[in-house]
């Protein structure tokens, strides 16, 4: 049952961002960097807390989400975010 909810959230998560990404690309919405920083931080917290509890498959969703949020902050932060993603993948293995 819990695995079903996990798979359902993995499907709904990307779909929920479609309107935001669409409006951002059309210029209707301007992303706020502070919000993206908060989301990236929460994603990293979710990743490491799930890792501490022994999660496996759900780590991909929170890890890639953190990388996505971090990459949206600024272009010069992308290398730092990429290193954070590599750290998360290394810790998972």
Secondary structure by P-SEA (a helix, b strand, c coil): caaaaaaaaaaaaaaaaaaaaaaaaaccbbbbaaaaaaaaaaaaaaaaaaaaaccccaaaaaaaaaaaaaaaccccaaaaaaaaaaaaaaaac
